[in-house]
């Protein structure tokens, strides 16, 4: 008796994975509608698009028009919300090779969010029907952000950060002002202080570039746009301020050069101005 119980338990244990892994079977229709769509896997955020497809009878391949059939488009956004349920009109074209097509225009307001979208097209008459489904991505550029592109962006970002950190050490080693003695008298003009200011402006441009790269990476990989919007806003603000900072920087250089020339002339005459300039 005990041996029978053990045998039964072992049999059930071995049988359980087969039962749990069984996949539901799908019946292939031998009658109804076959719907063919020209797929586009990536769309531009906020742009209006035409969704086009053709409908055929599965049994004989005859094109189906709207004389006895209605078609509908169901659109789902990146959160799975059903955002559009629209009747698709049938169009007859005079162009060569395009004589029977269903098409509907979907406004750009339906594609404001970045992420994965899905749609279902269903067609039915009183006796026949059919459907198809397809998924696509909505991105700011309308281009798929591949792993290769991500590697290029990440490498470029890493190089920029290394340059920024390296320039900080270089700038720290440069003189801030002209050289003076212990009593505060000017003893020499340090022209390297102008290189220090130039490198700080280069640092500023690199930071702007880093913010731009991070915002693009965030738009491409993150479904939440807040992080990307923050960095893109910082990029825009810094980019707008760049010309103003450049004008102030160039004006500062001209003023300092004028002062240094004046001090240099005084030093040539044996006069040593006070203070670190």
Secondary structure as UniProt FT lines:
FT   HELIX           2..20
FT   STRAND          33..37
FT   STRAND          42..44
FT   TURN            45..46
FT   STRAND          49..57
FT   TURN            58..60
FT   TURN            66..67
FT   STRAND          70..76
FT   TURN            78..79
FT   STRAND          82..91
FT   TURN            96..97
FT   STRAND          101..106
FT   HELIX           108..111
FT   STRAND          115..124
FT   STRAND          129..139
FT   HELIX           147..173
FT   STRAND          179..180
FT   TURN            182..183
FT   STRAND          185..188
FT   HELIX           192..221
FT   HELIX           226..268
FT   TURN            269..270
//
